């Protein structure tokens, strides 16, 4: 690698503001603030809005879409015969 053209890569603490969760990793980001980590060393800290500790998908609090309600509403609006009609079951005879 060419010297002097790459950003500094070192240990950084990422801290989730919403969940109170922090982890130490290596990154090219560096924060203005520092924090004393569990090992007694001081590292730059980067505050993030959301992480796996507070994201609804990872915490199991994600909302599930009500697909059954949508199907029922479609059947009420357009009739059960037109919803998923296959073969001749949904066809009307024209006279």
TATA-V181932 format. One line per field, one symbol per residue. psi: psi as a letter, one per 40 degrees, with the letter a starting at -180 (. if undefined). burial: b if it has 9 or more other C-alpha atoms within 8 Angstrom, else e. Layout:
# TATA-V181932
psi = ???
burial = ???
This chain:
# TATA-V181932
psi = ihieeiihhahihhhhddefhiihaiieihidiiihideeihiihhhidiaedehdddeeeihhigdddddddddddeiddehfhiaedeiihh.
burial = eeeeeeeeeebbbbbbbebeeeeeeebeebeeebbeeeeeeebbbbebebbebbbeebbeeeeeeeeeeeeeebbeeebeebbebeeeebeeeee
